[in-house]
Amino acid sequence: MDLFSITQVQNLLPFDGVANYHGIVLTKDQCNFYYQKLLDNITWENDKAIIFGKTIITKRKVAWYGVSEFAYTYSKITKTARLFTEELRQLKAIVEKESGETYNSCLLNLYHSGDEGMAYHSDGEKMLKKDGAIASLSLGAERKFSFKHKQTKQRIDIFLERGSLLVMKDKTQTNWLHRLPPTKKVQVPRINLTFRTIEL
């Protein structure tokens, strides 16, 4: 199933979860401004994961920010949050107003080109608010994003536009996997901000 050019808020998932696509929530000027600010000013680092006892270094870069310097563990790696920058506070306010949710942290991903992606996974870390909202804001390159149901294997694909917002919540992480598939068609970077709530 492919969904394109959605203008109203719509739940992309047919059952077992909520993934509300809000469409484009930033103007073209806002997209350009925040994209460049984040690219230049965020402290980007290569991501690490421990898989089968081995430490894997990813090509994509990540950054972890929050309202306080709390720790967050995923893929058996613990990160300490840096304090929100002014631009991240502004984007958090926009996302909170649009989604009707609140967030205390943001995990940012920098994909340098379409060669870099993310395999199927769920954001089910114990530190995350159970069934809480995860708001995904896209800047830079437009990329395909896929959901796959854990039991039925049904797949939902969507094209995430620049400046668009996708909010996953309720039982989505329990029942669905999601990924960013690599592509040879994209040669420019994408910045993805995932605002989330860590239970302190």
LUMVEX-366880 format. One record per residue (C-alpha): residue number from 1; residue in one letter; x, y, z. Coordinates in Angstrom, 1 decimal. Layout:
# LUMVEX-366880
PT  resi  resn  x  y  z
PT  NUM  a  X  Y  Z .
...
***
This chain:
# LUMVEX-366880
PT  resi  resn  x  y  z
PT  1  m  0.0  0.0  0.0 .
PT  2  d  1.4  3.4  -1.0 .
PT  3  l  0.2  6.7  0.4 .
PT  4  f  1.2  10.0  -1.3 .
PT  5  s  0.2  13.6  -1.0 .
PT  6  i  -1.8  13.3  2.1 .
PT  7  t  -3.0  16.7  3.2 .
PT  8  q  -5.2  15.9  6.3 .
PT  9  v  -4.1  14.0  9.4 .
PT  10  q  -4.7  10.3  8.8 .
PT  11  n  -3.8  7.1  10.6 .
PT  12  l  -1.7  5.1  8.1 .
PT  13  l  -2.2  1.8  10.0 .
PT  14  p  -5.3  -0.2  9.3 .
PT  15  f  -5.2  -1.9  12.7 .
PT  16  d  -3.1  -2.6  15.9 .
PT  17  g  -1.6  0.9  16.1 .
PT  18  v  -1.8  4.6  15.3 .
PT  19  a  0.7  6.3  13.0 .
PT  20  n  -0.8  9.8  12.2 .
PT  21  y  0.7  11.5  9.2 .
PT  22  h  0.2  15.2  9.5 .
PT  23  g  1.7  16.1  6.2 .
PT  24  i  3.9  19.2  5.8 .
PT  25  v  4.0  21.3  9.0 .
PT  26  l  6.9  23.6  8.2 .
PT  27  t  7.2  26.2  5.4 .
PT  28  k  9.9  26.0  2.8 .
PT  29  d  11.9  28.8  4.5 .
PT  30  q  11.6  27.0  7.9 .
PT  31  c  12.8  23.8  6.4 .
PT  32  n  15.8  25.5  4.9 .
PT  33  f  16.6  27.4  8.0 .
PT  34  y  16.3  24.5  10.5 .
PT  35  y  18.0  22.1  8.2 .
PT  36  q  21.1  24.2  7.9 .
PT  37  k  21.2  25.1  11.6 .
PT  38  l  20.9  21.5  12.7 .
PT  39  l  23.5  20.4  10.1 .
PT  40  d  26.0  23.0  11.3 .
PT  41  n  25.3  23.2  15.1 .
PT  42  i  24.3  19.7  16.3 .
PT  43  t  27.0  17.5  17.8 .
PT  44  w  26.8  14.6  15.4 .
PT  45  e  28.4  11.3  16.1 .
PT  46  n  28.5  7.9  14.3 .
PT  47  d  26.0  5.6  15.9 .
PT  48  k  27.1  2.4  17.7 .
PT  49  a  25.2  -0.8  18.3 .
PT  50  i  26.3  -4.1  19.9 .
PT  51  i  25.1  -7.0  17.7 .
PT  52  f  26.0  -10.6  18.6 .
PT  53  g  28.6  -9.2  21.0 .
PT  54  k  30.3  -7.0  18.3 .
PT  55  t  30.3  -3.2  18.3 .
PT  56  i  29.0  -2.0  14.9 .
PT  57  i  29.7  1.6  13.8 .
PT  58  t  27.1  3.0  11.5 .
PT  59  k  27.7  5.4  8.5 .
PT  60  r  24.7  7.5  9.6 .
PT  61  k  25.3  9.9  12.4 .
PT  62  v  23.1  10.5  15.5 .
PT  63  a  22.6  13.0  18.3 .
PT  64  w  20.7  12.8  21.5 .
PT  65  y  19.2  15.9  23.2 .
PT  66  g  16.8  16.5  26.0 .
PT  67  v  15.4  18.8  28.7 .
PT  68  s  18.0  17.4  31.1 .
PT  69  e  21.2  15.4  30.8 .
PT  70  f  19.5  12.0  31.3 .
PT  71  a  20.8  8.7  29.9 .
PT  72  y  19.2  6.6  27.2 .
PT  73  t  20.0  3.1  26.3 .
PT  74  y  19.2  1.4  23.0 .
PT  75  s  21.0  -1.4  21.0 .
PT  76  k  22.9  -2.0  24.3 .
PT  77  i  24.6  1.4  24.0 .
PT  78  t  24.0  4.2  26.6 .
PT  79  k  24.0  7.8  25.6 .
PT  80  t  23.8  10.9  27.7 .
PT  81  a  21.6  13.7  26.4 .
PT  82  r  22.9  17.1  25.6 .
PT  83  l  20.7  20.0  26.5 .
PT  84  f  18.2  21.2  23.9 .
PT  85  t  19.5  23.9  21.6 .
PT  86  e  17.3  26.9  20.9 .
PT  87  e  16.4  25.5  17.4 .
PT  88  l  15.4  22.2  18.9 .
PT  89  r  13.2  23.9  21.5 .
PT  90  q  11.5  25.8  18.7 .
PT  91  l  10.9  22.7  16.7 .
PT  92  k  9.7  20.8  19.8 .
PT  93  a  7.1  23.5  20.4 .
PT  94  i  5.9  23.3  16.8 .
PT  95  v  5.6  19.5  17.0 .
PT  96  e  3.9  19.6  20.4 .
PT  97  k  1.3  22.0  19.1 .
PT  98  e  0.6  20.0  15.9 .
PT  99  s  0.5  16.6  17.6 .
PT  100  g  -1.2  17.5  20.9 .
PT  101  e  1.5  15.6  22.7 .
PT  102  t  4.5  16.6  24.9 .
PT  103  y  8.1  15.4  24.7 .
PT  104  n  11.2  15.7  26.8 .
PT  105  s  13.9  14.4  24.4 .
PT  106  c  14.9  14.1  20.8 .
PT  107  l  17.0  11.5  18.9 .
PT  108  l  18.3  12.9  15.7 .
PT  109  n  19.5  10.9  12.7 .
PT  110  l  21.7  12.3  9.9 .
PT  111  y  21.6  10.2  6.7 .
PT  112  h  24.2  11.5  4.3 .
PT  113  s  22.6  10.0  1.2 .
PT  114  g  20.1  7.3  0.2 .
PT  115  d  22.8  4.7  0.7 .
PT  116  e  22.3  5.0  4.4 .
PT  117  g  19.0  3.7  5.9 .
PT  118  m  17.6  1.9  8.9 .
PT  119  a  16.6  -1.8  9.1 .
PT  120  y  13.2  -2.9  10.4 .
PT  121  h  12.9  -2.3  14.2 .
PT  122  s  10.5  -1.1  16.9 .
PT  123  d  11.2  1.7  19.4 .
PT  124  g  10.4  -0.4  22.5 .
PT  125  e  13.1  0.6  25.0 .
PT  126  k  12.0  0.3  28.6 .
PT  127  m  12.9  3.9  29.3 .
PT  128  l  10.4  5.2  26.7 .
PT  129  k  6.9  6.1  28.0 .
PT  130  k  4.8  2.9  27.3 .
PT  131  d  2.6  3.4  24.3 .
PT  132  g  3.7  7.0  24.2 .
PT  133  a  3.9  9.2  21.2 .
PT  134  i  7.1  9.4  19.0 .
PT  135  a  7.0  12.3  16.6 .
PT  136  s  9.1  12.0  13.5 .
PT  137  l  10.0  15.3  11.7 .
PT  138  s  11.8  15.1  8.3 .
PT  139  l  14.2  17.7  6.9 .
PT  140  g  16.3  17.6  3.8 .
PT  141  a  15.9  14.7  1.4 .
PT  142  e  12.5  13.1  0.9 .
PT  143  r  12.6  9.4  1.6 .
PT  144  k  10.4  6.3  1.6 .
PT  145  f  9.4  5.0  5.0 .
PT  146  s  7.9  1.5  5.6 .
PT  147  f  5.8  -0.2  8.3 .
PT  148  k  5.5  -4.0  8.6 .
PT  149  h  3.1  -5.8  10.9 .
PT  150  k  4.9  -8.3  13.1 .
PT  151  q  2.3  -11.0  12.7 .
PT  152  t  0.5  -10.6  9.4 .
PT  153  k  3.6  -9.1  7.6 .
PT  154  q  1.4  -6.5  5.9 .
PT  155  r  3.4  -3.6  4.7 .
PT  156  i  2.6  0.1  4.5 .
PT  157  d  4.8  2.5  2.6 .
PT  158  i  4.8  6.3  2.6 .
PT  159  f  6.9  9.0  1.1 .
PT  160  l  8.0  11.4  3.9 .
PT  161  e  8.1  14.9  2.5 .
PT  162  r  10.5  17.6  3.6 .
PT  163  g  9.0  19.4  6.6 .
PT  164  s  6.5  16.6  7.3 .
PT  165  l  5.4  15.1  10.6 .
PT  166  l  4.6  11.5  11.4 .
PT  167  v  3.4  10.6  14.9 .
PT  168  m  3.5  7.0  16.1 .
PT  169  k  1.7  6.1  19.3 .
PT  170  d  -0.5  3.6  21.3 .
PT  171  k  0.3  0.0  20.3 .
PT  172  t  2.3  0.8  17.2 .
PT  173  q  5.7  -0.2  18.6 .
PT  174  t  4.2  -3.4  20.0 .
PT  175  n  2.6  -4.6  16.8 .
PT  176  w  4.5  -3.0  13.9 .
PT  177  l  8.1  -2.7  12.7 .
PT  178  h  9.3  0.3  10.7 .
PT  179  r  12.4  1.1  8.6 .
PT  180  l  14.0  3.6  6.3 .
PT  181  p  15.0  1.6  3.2 .
PT  182  p  18.2  2.6  1.4 .
PT  183  t  17.9  3.9  -2.2 .
PT  184  k  20.3  4.8  -5.0 .
PT  185  k  18.0  7.6  -6.1 .
PT  186  v  18.8  10.0  -3.3 .
PT  187  q  22.2  11.7  -3.2 .
PT  188  v  21.5  14.5  -0.6 .
PT  189  p  21.3  14.3  3.2 .
PT  190  r  18.2  13.8  5.3 .
PT  191  i  17.8  14.9  8.9 .
PT  192  n  15.2  13.1  11.0 .
PT  193  l  14.2  14.3  14.4 .
PT  194  t  12.3  11.9  16.6 .
PT  195  f  10.8  13.6  19.6 .
PT  196  r  9.9  11.2  22.4 .
PT  197  t  9.2  10.9  26.1 .
PT  198  i  11.7  9.3  28.5 .
PT  199  e  10.2  8.3  31.8 .
PT  200  l  12.6  9.8  34.4 .
***
